[in-house]
Amino acid sequence: MTDPKKTVSQPQKEEPALWESYGSFPVWLLKLINALTPSFLISKSPAPKRKLPQ
């Protein structure tokens, strides 16, 4: 059975602290990489997928 309290309101995920890790990377390193990466290299939409010839 499911608990109705859990399905009604999902808590928002908090951003991890600097000393924690996200996967195998420390968060401080990910923030440093994000700060040093030029904005034109960061894409917000995925590249279009090519259709395979049939």
Sequence and secondary structure as in RCSB ss.txt:
>XXXX:A:sequence
MTDPKKTVSQPQKEEPALWESYGSFPVWLLKLINALTPSFLISKSPAPKRKLPQ
>XXXX:A:secstr
   HHHHH         TTSEETTEEHHHHHHHHHHS GGG  SS         
